[in-house]
Amino acid sequence: METIPYARYIPVKGMYDVVVIGGGWAGVAGACAAAREGARTLLVERYGFLGGMATAGLVGPFMPFHVEETPLVQGIFQEIRDRVVKEGGSVGGSRGFDVEILKHVLYCTLRDYGVGLLLHTQLVDATREGKRVKEVILFNKSGLAAYRGKYFLDGTGDADLIALVGGEYVVGREEDGLTQAMTLMFKIANVDIDRVLAYCRARSEHFMFIEEDELISIAGFKDLVARYKEAGKFPLPQDYVFFVTTNRRDEVLVNTTRVIMKSGLKGEDLTDAEVESHAQAQAVWRMLKSEVDGFEDSYISATAPQIGIRETRRIVGEYVMTREDILGARKFDDCITHGAYPIDIHNPKGPGGELTRIPEGEYYDVPFRSLIPKGLDNVLVAGRCLSATHDAHASVRIQATCAAMGEAAGCALGMALKEQCNLRELDVKKLQEKLKGYGHVIRPDVKARTETIRRRRKK
């Protein structure tokens, strides 16, 4: 490939205590937590709104983050959820949420914590001196500019900052580097859900589940999918359709499209994936509209601004979480949050995948060391680019856990700033105590808390 030299002088536009790249759950929680510790904090987001995959990917509802009835994540994540409920953005306090209300609440939360914000701004490059990142190079409509920081948080999901400064990372499965399938989420509106339910119940043998709670979840239509595949009208490496109702009873959020053998780190692959997944969405909708009672007058009301990416880079950190850590419900002295979600792998090469649950009533710890990139002293990561194997990552990657990692990382950066230390020198016990003081969950007593919740409900 031909190369050209390229150099130019650019302005240094800002100096911050903490610079956070990425405005998803991990980045927002991290920025708020750092600012709460008194750090002058800047959050950089490439879109014109916050929320990451929750908003840009329309990924919802929140996957379970409880053991029995005990929440494993609270803190800033719960603060934001409570505000979404108060604004009318969640039905009955369920795990569902209104995307537009969440966007608004995230803006307000950053403002209330005093976080500086740059939207429509892309990370282009970064510089380092020894083991410390010095500055990030950003681009927006104002042009290229440098922003310096004393500490940094990579909340990109793709470990973009770590990669740009030469940090260690791995991609995909250990055996072949393939990453989990991508999915374009989309909404179908003007659905008569009662007629849909009647249709599904009458053909229950073709469904994996039909669940009714605050939200209605349906997975199946296997007979229809098989027939349409045979006719060449279902161009998806998938053998069922899955959707869940939104806050509107006449609207469903469809989690069915599947793009395989593409990389979320290659521009050409992402382009192909967007085109392919939109064609898949049309095929799914047309099948439902033609065949399923209740979908006759439906239409696609929204497609996600971008295809959903489940996996790209994962850093090589001071500790690499493993499958055994997840399924063995392992505990660590330096835990900063917890998880209980199954190992949920969407097959990188075709339909199907893996869903392996951890022991009932148990949870695992996420260690602080898994957020510390090897060879860097003033940077943490939070979110799905943490240090973990392919299998372990498939459990830890859910939104609530990402937010909790972000809050812990931001708090740690604020503490390191005050103590003028590198992140390996930080007293994790002090970090844990500080987090607990803010309502962040560390080592919950599942049995006692569950009994308390049940007693309150009886009253």
C-alpha positions as CSV (number, residue, x, y, z in Angstrom):
1,M,0.0,0.0,0.0
2,E,1.3,3.5,-0.9
3,T,1.9,5.9,2.0
4,I,2.3,9.6,2.2
5,P,3.8,11.9,4.8
6,Y,1.3,14.1,6.6
7,A,2.0,16.7,9.3
8,R,0.5,19.9,10.5
9,Y,0.4,22.2,13.5
10,I,-2.9,22.1,15.5
11,P,-4.0,24.1,18.5
12,V,-4.1,22.8,22.0
13,K,-7.6,23.7,23.0
14,G,-7.9,22.4,26.5
15,M,-6.3,20.9,29.6
16,Y,-8.3,18.7,31.9
17,D,-7.7,16.5,34.9
18,V,-9.6,13.7,33.3
19,V,-10.5,13.1,29.7
20,V,-13.2,10.5,28.9
21,I,-13.5,9.2,25.4
22,G,-16.9,7.7,24.6
23,G,-20.4,8.7,25.8
24,G,-22.0,5.3,26.4
25,W,-22.9,4.0,29.8
26,A,-19.3,3.4,30.8
27,G,-18.2,6.9,29.7
28,V,-21.1,8.8,31.2
29,A,-20.9,7.1,34.6
30,G,-17.1,7.4,34.5
31,A,-17.2,11.1,33.7
32,C,-19.8,11.8,36.4
33,A,-17.8,9.8,39.0
34,A,-14.6,11.7,38.2
35,A,-16.3,15.1,38.4
36,R,-17.9,14.1,41.7
37,E,-14.3,13.7,43.1
38,G,-13.5,17.2,42.0
39,A,-11.7,16.5,38.8
40,R,-12.1,18.9,35.9
41,T,-13.6,16.4,33.4
42,L,-14.2,16.4,29.7
43,L,-16.4,13.8,27.9
44,V,-16.0,13.3,24.2
45,E,-18.7,11.7,22.1
46,R,-18.8,11.1,18.3
47,Y,-22.6,11.3,18.0
48,G,-24.8,14.2,18.7
49,F,-26.3,12.4,21.7
50,L,-25.2,10.2,24.6
51,G,-26.0,6.6,25.5
52,G,-23.8,4.4,23.3
53,M,-25.4,1.2,22.2
54,A,-28.5,2.0,24.4
55,T,-29.4,4.9,22.0
56,A,-27.2,4.7,18.9
57,G,-27.8,0.9,18.8
58,L,-31.4,0.9,20.2
59,V,-30.2,-1.9,22.4
60,G,-32.9,-2.6,25.0
61,P,-34.3,-3.5,27.4
62,F,-31.5,-3.7,30.0
63,M,-30.3,-7.3,30.4
64,P,-30.8,-8.7,34.0
65,F,-28.4,-7.4,36.6
66,H,-29.9,-9.0,39.7
67,V,-29.4,-12.1,41.7
68,E,-32.8,-13.2,42.8
69,E,-34.3,-9.8,43.7
70,T,-31.0,-8.2,44.7
71,P,-29.6,-5.6,42.3
72,L,-25.8,-6.0,41.6
73,V,-25.6,-2.5,40.1
74,Q,-26.9,0.8,41.7
75,G,-25.0,4.1,42.0
76,I,-25.0,6.4,39.0
77,F,-26.7,3.8,36.8
78,Q,-29.7,3.6,39.2
79,E,-29.7,7.3,39.6
80,I,-30.2,7.7,35.9
81,R,-32.8,4.9,35.7
82,D,-34.8,6.5,38.5
83,R,-34.7,9.8,36.6
84,V,-35.9,8.1,33.4
85,V,-38.8,6.6,35.4
86,K,-39.7,10.0,36.9
87,E,-39.7,11.5,33.4
88,G,-42.1,8.8,32.2
89,G,-39.5,6.9,30.3
90,S,-40.0,3.4,31.8
91,V,-43.1,1.3,32.1
92,G,-43.7,0.3,35.7
93,G,-40.0,0.6,36.5
94,S,-39.3,-2.3,34.1
95,R,-36.0,-2.9,32.3
96,G,-37.4,-1.2,29.3
97,F,-36.7,2.5,28.6
98,D,-37.6,5.3,26.2
99,V,-34.6,6.1,24.1
100,E,-35.4,9.8,23.7
101,I,-36.0,10.3,27.4
102,L,-32.8,8.5,28.2
103,K,-30.8,10.8,25.9
104,H,-32.3,13.9,27.7
105,V,-31.6,12.5,31.1
106,L,-28.0,11.7,30.3
107,Y,-27.5,15.3,29.1
108,C,-29.0,16.6,32.4
109,T,-27.0,14.2,34.5
110,L,-23.7,15.4,33.0
111,R,-24.7,19.0,33.5
112,D,-25.6,18.4,37.1
113,Y,-22.2,16.8,37.8
114,G,-20.4,19.6,36.0
115,V,-18.9,17.5,33.3
116,G,-17.6,19.3,30.1
117,L,-19.0,17.9,26.9
118,L,-17.9,17.7,23.3
119,L,-20.5,16.1,20.9
120,H,-20.0,15.4,17.2
121,T,-16.3,14.9,18.1
122,Q,-14.1,12.0,16.9
123,L,-10.9,10.7,18.5
124,V,-8.3,10.7,15.7
125,D,-5.0,10.1,17.5
126,A,-3.2,10.4,20.8
127,T,0.3,10.9,22.1
128,R,2.2,9.3,25.0
129,E,5.4,10.0,26.9
130,G,6.7,6.8,28.4
131,K,3.9,5.1,30.3
132,R,1.6,8.1,30.3
133,V,-0.8,9.3,27.7
134,K,-0.2,13.0,27.2
135,E,-3.0,14.3,24.9
136,V,-5.7,13.2,22.5
137,I,-6.2,14.6,19.0
138,L,-9.8,15.3,18.3
139,F,-11.8,16.3,15.2
140,N,-15.1,18.1,14.8
141,K,-16.5,20.9,12.7
142,S,-14.0,23.3,14.3
143,G,-11.2,21.2,12.8
144,L,-8.4,19.2,14.5
145,A,-7.4,20.1,18.0
146,A,-5.4,18.6,20.9
147,Y,-6.8,18.2,24.4
148,R,-4.4,17.4,27.2
149,G,-5.2,15.4,30.3
150,K,-3.6,14.2,33.5
151,Y,-5.7,11.0,33.4
152,F,-7.8,9.3,30.7
153,L,-10.7,6.9,30.5
154,D,-11.3,4.8,27.4
155,G,-15.0,4.2,27.2
156,T,-15.1,3.7,23.4
157,G,-16.1,0.0,23.7
158,D,-13.4,-0.7,21.0
159,A,-10.4,0.3,23.1
160,D,-9.6,3.0,20.4
161,L,-7.5,5.1,22.7
162,I,-5.5,2.1,24.0
163,A,-4.8,1.0,20.4
164,L,-3.8,4.5,19.3
165,V,-1.1,4.8,22.0
166,G,0.3,1.3,21.3
167,G,-1.3,-0.5,24.2
168,E,-1.8,-4.3,24.2
169,Y,-5.1,-5.8,23.1
170,V,-6.6,-8.9,21.5
171,V,-9.6,-9.2,19.1
172,G,-12.3,-11.9,19.0
173,R,-12.0,-15.6,19.8
174,E,-8.7,-16.9,20.9
175,E,-8.6,-19.6,18.2
176,D,-9.4,-17.5,15.1
177,G,-10.0,-13.9,16.0
178,L,-13.6,-13.9,14.9
179,T,-16.0,-11.6,16.9
180,Q,-19.6,-12.1,17.8
181,A,-22.3,-11.4,15.2
182,M,-23.6,-7.9,14.7
183,T,-27.2,-6.9,15.0
184,L,-29.2,-3.9,13.6
185,M,-32.0,-3.3,16.1
186,F,-35.2,-1.8,14.6
187,K,-38.8,-1.0,15.7
188,I,-42.1,-2.0,14.2
189,A,-45.1,0.2,15.1
190,N,-48.9,-0.1,14.7
191,V,-48.8,-3.7,16.0
192,D,-51.9,-5.2,17.5
193,I,-50.0,-7.1,20.2
194,D,-53.1,-8.9,21.6
195,R,-53.8,-10.5,18.2
196,V,-50.0,-11.3,17.9
197,L,-50.2,-13.1,21.3
198,A,-53.2,-15.1,20.2
199,Y,-51.5,-16.1,17.0
200,C,-48.3,-17.2,18.9
201,R,-50.2,-19.2,21.6
202,A,-52.1,-21.1,18.9
203,R,-48.8,-22.2,17.5
204,S,-46.7,-22.5,20.6
205,E,-44.8,-25.5,19.4
206,H,-42.9,-23.1,17.0
207,F,-41.8,-20.8,19.8
208,M,-39.0,-20.9,22.3
209,F,-40.9,-18.6,24.7
210,I,-43.9,-16.2,24.9
211,E,-43.5,-14.1,28.0
212,E,-45.8,-11.5,29.5
213,D,-44.6,-9.1,32.2
214,E,-44.3,-5.3,32.1
215,L,-43.0,-6.0,28.7
216,I,-44.0,-8.8,26.3
217,S,-41.1,-10.9,24.8
218,I,-41.6,-13.4,22.0
219,A,-39.0,-15.6,20.3
220,G,-39.9,-18.1,17.7
221,F,-41.9,-18.2,14.4
222,K,-39.6,-21.1,13.5
223,D,-42.0,-22.5,11.0
224,L,-42.4,-19.2,9.1
225,V,-38.6,-18.7,9.1
226,A,-38.0,-22.2,7.7
227,R,-40.6,-21.7,5.0
228,Y,-39.3,-18.3,4.0
229,K,-35.7,-19.5,4.0
230,E,-36.6,-22.3,1.6
231,A,-38.2,-19.7,-0.7
232,G,-35.2,-17.5,-0.5
233,K,-37.0,-14.7,1.2
234,F,-35.3,-14.7,4.6
235,P,-31.6,-13.7,3.9
236,L,-30.4,-14.1,7.5
237,P,-28.1,-16.6,9.2
238,Q,-30.8,-17.0,11.8
239,D,-33.6,-19.5,12.4
240,Y,-36.1,-17.5,14.5
241,V,-37.4,-14.0,15.2
242,F,-37.2,-12.3,18.6
243,F,-38.9,-9.1,19.7
244,V,-40.0,-7.3,22.8
245,T,-42.6,-4.6,23.3
246,T,-41.4,-1.1,24.0
247,N,-43.0,1.5,26.3
248,R,-45.7,1.6,23.7
249,R,-47.9,-1.5,23.6
250,D,-48.4,-1.2,19.9
251,E,-44.6,-1.1,19.1
252,V,-42.0,-3.9,19.2
253,L,-38.2,-3.8,19.2
254,V,-36.8,-6.5,17.0
255,N,-33.5,-8.2,17.9
256,T,-33.2,-10.6,15.0
257,T,-30.9,-9.4,12.2
258,R,-27.4,-11.1,12.2
259,V,-24.3,-10.1,10.3
260,I,-21.4,-12.5,10.5
261,M,-17.8,-12.6,9.5
262,K,-17.4,-8.8,9.6
263,S,-15.2,-6.7,11.8
264,G,-16.3,-3.7,13.8
265,L,-12.8,-2.4,13.4
266,K,-12.8,-2.1,9.6
267,G,-14.6,0.7,7.8
268,E,-15.4,-1.4,4.7
269,D,-16.9,-4.2,6.9
270,L,-19.0,-1.8,8.8
271,T,-20.3,-0.3,5.6
272,D,-21.2,-3.7,4.2
273,A,-22.8,-4.7,7.6
274,E,-25.1,-1.6,7.6
275,V,-26.3,-2.3,4.1
276,E,-26.8,-6.0,4.7
277,S,-28.6,-5.6,8.0
278,H,-31.0,-3.0,6.7
279,A,-32.0,-5.5,3.9
280,Q,-32.4,-8.2,6.6
281,A,-34.7,-5.9,8.7
282,Q,-36.9,-5.3,5.6
283,A,-37.2,-9.1,5.1
284,V,-38.1,-9.8,8.7
285,W,-40.8,-7.0,8.7
286,R,-42.3,-8.1,5.4
287,M,-42.6,-11.7,6.6
288,L,-44.3,-10.7,9.8
289,K,-46.6,-8.2,8.0
290,S,-47.6,-10.8,5.4
291,E,-48.0,-13.8,7.7
292,V,-48.7,-12.9,11.4
293,D,-52.0,-11.7,12.8
294,G,-51.6,-8.2,14.3
295,F,-48.8,-7.1,11.9
296,E,-51.0,-6.4,8.9
297,D,-51.0,-2.6,9.2
298,S,-47.5,-2.3,10.8
299,Y,-44.5,-0.4,9.6
300,I,-40.9,0.1,10.5
301,S,-40.9,3.1,12.7
302,A,-37.1,3.3,13.4
303,T,-33.8,1.6,12.7
304,A,-30.9,2.1,15.0
305,P,-28.5,4.9,13.9
306,Q,-25.8,2.3,13.7
307,I,-25.5,-1.5,13.7
308,G,-25.0,-3.0,17.2
309,I,-21.4,-4.2,17.8
310,R,-21.0,-6.9,20.5
311,E,-17.3,-7.4,20.4
312,T,-14.1,-5.9,19.0
313,R,-10.9,-5.2,20.9
314,R,-10.3,-6.2,24.5
315,I,-7.3,-4.8,26.3
316,V,-4.6,-7.0,27.9
317,G,-4.8,-5.8,31.4
318,E,-3.2,-6.5,34.8
319,Y,-5.7,-9.4,35.1
320,V,-7.6,-11.2,32.3
321,M,-11.0,-12.4,33.3
322,T,-11.8,-16.0,32.2
323,R,-14.8,-18.3,31.6
324,E,-13.9,-20.1,34.8
325,D,-14.1,-16.8,36.7
326,I,-17.7,-16.3,35.4
327,L,-19.1,-19.8,35.8
328,G,-17.2,-20.3,39.1
329,A,-18.6,-17.1,40.5
330,R,-15.1,-16.1,41.5
331,K,-14.5,-13.4,44.1
332,F,-11.5,-11.0,44.0
333,D,-10.1,-8.7,46.8
334,D,-10.0,-5.8,44.3
335,C,-13.6,-6.2,43.0
336,I,-15.2,-3.0,41.8
337,T,-18.6,-4.4,40.6
338,H,-20.4,-7.7,40.0
339,G,-22.2,-9.6,37.4
340,A,-24.6,-12.6,37.1
341,Y,-25.6,-12.5,33.4
342,P,-24.9,-15.7,31.5
343,I,-22.1,-16.2,29.0
344,D,-24.1,-15.1,26.0
345,I,-22.3,-15.7,22.7
346,H,-23.8,-14.9,19.3
347,N,-22.1,-17.3,16.9
348,P,-19.5,-15.5,14.8
349,K,-20.0,-17.9,11.9
350,G,-23.7,-18.6,11.6
351,P,-27.0,-19.1,13.5
352,G,-27.2,-20.1,17.2
353,G,-24.6,-19.5,19.9
354,E,-24.1,-20.2,23.6
355,L,-26.1,-19.2,26.7
356,T,-24.5,-20.7,29.8
357,R,-25.7,-19.5,33.1
358,I,-23.7,-19.2,36.3
359,P,-24.9,-21.1,39.4
360,E,-28.3,-20.1,40.8
361,G,-28.1,-17.4,43.5
362,E,-24.5,-16.6,42.7
363,Y,-22.6,-13.7,41.2
364,Y,-19.0,-13.0,40.1
365,D,-16.7,-10.1,40.8
366,V,-15.1,-7.8,38.2
367,P,-11.5,-7.0,39.5
368,F,-10.1,-3.5,39.3
369,R,-7.0,-5.0,37.6
370,S,-9.1,-5.9,34.5
371,L,-9.5,-2.1,33.9
372,I,-5.8,-1.3,34.0
373,P,-4.0,-1.6,30.6
374,K,-0.6,-3.1,30.8
375,G,2.2,-0.6,30.3
376,L,0.1,2.5,30.9
377,D,0.0,4.4,34.2
378,N,-2.6,7.1,33.8
379,V,-5.4,5.3,31.7
380,L,-8.2,3.0,32.6
381,V,-10.8,1.3,30.4
382,A,-14.4,0.7,31.2
383,G,-17.1,-1.2,29.3
384,R,-16.8,-4.1,26.9
385,C,-13.2,-3.4,26.1
386,L,-12.1,-4.6,29.5
387,S,-9.4,-7.3,29.9
388,A,-11.2,-10.6,29.5
389,T,-11.3,-13.7,27.3
390,H,-13.9,-14.0,24.5
391,D,-16.1,-16.1,26.8
392,A,-15.9,-14.0,29.9
393,H,-16.4,-10.8,27.9
394,A,-19.7,-12.3,26.6
395,S,-21.1,-12.0,30.2
396,V,-19.6,-8.8,31.4
397,R,-20.5,-6.7,28.3
398,I,-24.1,-5.8,29.3
399,Q,-25.1,-2.2,29.9
400,A,-25.5,-2.2,33.7
401,T,-22.1,-3.8,34.3
402,C,-20.5,-1.4,31.9
403,A,-22.0,1.6,33.8
404,A,-20.7,0.1,37.1
405,M,-17.2,-0.3,35.7
406,G,-17.4,3.3,34.4
407,E,-18.4,4.6,37.9
408,A,-15.6,2.7,39.6
409,A,-13.0,3.8,37.0
410,G,-14.0,7.5,37.2
411,C,-13.9,7.4,41.0
412,A,-10.5,5.8,40.8
413,L,-9.2,8.4,38.4
414,G,-10.4,11.2,40.7
415,M,-8.7,9.6,43.7
416,A,-5.5,9.1,41.7
417,L,-5.6,12.8,40.8
418,K,-5.8,13.8,44.5
419,E,-3.1,11.4,45.5
420,Q,-0.9,12.1,42.5
421,C,-0.2,8.4,41.9
422,N,-0.4,6.0,39.1
423,L,-3.3,3.7,39.0
424,R,-1.5,0.6,40.2
425,E,-0.6,2.4,43.4
426,L,-4.2,3.2,44.3
427,D,-5.5,1.8,47.5
428,V,-8.4,-0.3,46.2
429,K,-9.9,-0.8,49.7
430,K,-10.3,3.0,49.9
431,L,-11.8,3.0,46.4
432,Q,-14.3,0.3,47.5
433,E,-15.3,2.2,50.6
434,K,-15.8,5.4,48.7
435,L,-17.9,3.7,46.1
436,K,-20.1,2.1,48.8
437,G,-20.6,5.5,50.3
438,Y,-22.1,6.7,47.0
439,G,-24.5,3.7,46.8
440,H,-22.4,1.6,44.5
441,V,-22.8,-2.1,45.2
442,I,-19.8,-3.9,46.6
443,R,-20.3,-7.5,47.9
444,P,-24.1,-7.5,48.4
445,D,-25.7,-9.9,50.9
446,V,-28.1,-11.4,48.4
447,K,-30.1,-13.5,50.8
448,A,-30.7,-10.7,53.4
449,R,-31.5,-8.1,50.7
450,T,-33.9,-10.3,48.9
451,E,-35.8,-11.1,52.1
452,T,-36.0,-7.4,52.9
453,I,-37.4,-6.6,49.5
454,R,-40.0,-9.4,49.8
455,R,-41.1,-8.2,53.2
456,R,-41.6,-4.7,51.9
457,R,-43.8,-6.0,49.1
458,K,-46.0,-7.9,51.5
459,K,-46.7,-4.7,53.4
